Amino acid sequence: MSFASRLKTMSFGSQLAFAFYAVVGVAFLILLPFNSYPPHLGLTGILGLITAYGLFMKRFWSVWLVAALFFVANVFSLVTLYYTLSTNLLISLGLIAYLVLSWFFTFYVLNGRKKFGA
């Protein structure tokens, strides 16, 4: 099945969840060299891409990765917000948006886990 035909069979919310995890994974990997190669950023990016693949292919383990990334995103965002909230507004707003979107898509995937093969 081709990429376009598989996207047509996915619901709009599933497409958004796939896009969110894929974009976040790529963005974290792009930001990796700009931040002196912190390992948690690279691992989160790789897990985001693996999760996007799992959601796209409707693998049962993708739901577990979404749940794991939920905790990683919360810890990463809240700790970084604690240290940058008063110094850098742009980074803080981006992290707040990432945190809210990760909550939304985590609850969307976990509530509709039958759609994702789990």
C-alpha positions in Angstrom: 0.0 0.0 0.0 1.4 3.4 -1.0 2.0 6.3 1.4 -0.9 8.4 -0.1 -3.4 5.6 0.0 -2.5 4.7 3.6 -2.9 8.4 4.5 -6.4 8.3 2.9 -7.5 5.4 5.1 -6.4 7.2 8.3 -8.7 9.5 10.2 -7.9 13.2 10.4 -6.9 12.9 14.0 -4.6 10.0 13.3 -3.0 11.9 10.5 -2.4 14.8 12.9 -0.9 12.5 15.6 1.4 10.9 13.0 2.4 14.4 11.8 3.0 15.7 15.3 5.3 12.8 16.3 7.2 12.9 13.0 7.7 16.7 13.0 8.8 16.7 16.7 11.2 13.8 16.0 12.8 15.6 13.0 12.9 18.9 14.9 14.7 17.4 17.9 17.2 15.8 15.6 17.8 19.1 13.7 18.2 20.9 17.0 20.7 18.3 18.3 23.9 19.9 16.9 22.8 23.4 17.9 22.5 22.4 21.6 25.9 20.7 21.9 24.5 17.2 21.4 22.5 16.5 24.5 21.7 12.8 24.5 18.1 13.1 25.7 17.2 15.3 22.8 18.5 12.8 20.3 16.8 9.9 22.0 13.5 11.8 22.2 13.8 12.6 18.5 14.5 9.0 17.5 11.7 7.7 19.7 9.4 10.3 18.1 10.2 9.1 14.6 9.7 5.5 15.6 6.4 6.4 17.2 5.3 8.2 14.0 6.2 5.1 12.0 4.3 2.9 14.4 1.2 5.1 14.3 1.4 5.2 10.5 1.7 1.4 10.2 -0.8 0.8 13.0 1.5 -1.2 15.1 0.4 -2.3 18.6 3.6 -1.1 20.2 3.1 2.5 19.1 0.6 3.1 21.8 3.2 2.1 24.4 5.8 4.4 22.8 3.2 7.3 22.9 2.7 6.6 26.7 6.5 6.5 27.2 7.0 9.7 25.2 4.3 11.4 27.3 6.4 11.0 30.4 9.6 12.0 28.6 8.0 15.1 27.2 6.6 16.1 30.5 9.9 15.8 32.3 11.9 17.4 29.5 9.6 20.3 29.1 8.9 21.1 32.7 12.6 20.9 33.7 13.6 23.1 30.8 10.7 25.5 31.5 11.8 25.8 35.1 15.2 27.1 34.0 14.3 29.2 31.0 10.9 30.7 31.8 12.3 34.0 33.1 15.2 34.2 30.6 14.0 33.2 27.1 10.3 33.8 26.2 10.5 32.2 22.7 11.9 28.9 24.0 9.3 28.9 26.9 6.4 29.4 24.5 7.6 26.7 22.3 8.0 24.3 25.2 4.5 25.1 26.5 3.1 24.5 23.0 5.0 21.2 22.8 3.8 20.2 26.3 0.1 20.9 25.5 0.2 19.2 22.1 1.9 16.1 23.6 -0.9 15.9 26.2 -3.5 16.3 23.6 -2.1 13.7 21.2 -1.3 11.2 24.0 -4.8 11.3 25.2 -6.1 11.1 21.6 -4.0 8.0 20.9 -4.7 6.3 24.2 -8.5 6.9 23.9 -8.5 5.6 20.4 -6.0 2.8 20.8 -8.2 0.3 18.9 -7.6 2.4 15.7 -3.8 1.9 16.2 -3.9 -1.8 16.5 -3.6 -2.1 20.3 
